[in-house]
Amino acid sequence: MNTEQDAYRKEMEAKLEKVKADIRRLEAEVKEKNAQAQKGSQEQLQQLCERREQFKAKLEGLKTASGAAWQEAREGVAAAWRDLESAVRRAGTEFKRR
């Protein structure tokens, strides 16, 4: 793997760690809510965790890809990251409103 690819993978792995921390923070917030608010929040957290796993799987694909396949994998990682980041942001906003 070349230096650019390695740097990109490390950047995305760092973002994954940040999202994991954000999700843990949101889980802690959910535990403080009443039962009705918890139900909707827990479902949303489950969706976040699923998106996180999808992002993680795409990121793993970067490790073995090369050439044109690496570029395609990178585009998939970038799209999965945008989706995950947006979902975490929305969840944080919604949890504050509940």
Order of alpha helices (4+ residues) and beta strands (2+ residues): alpha-alpha-alpha
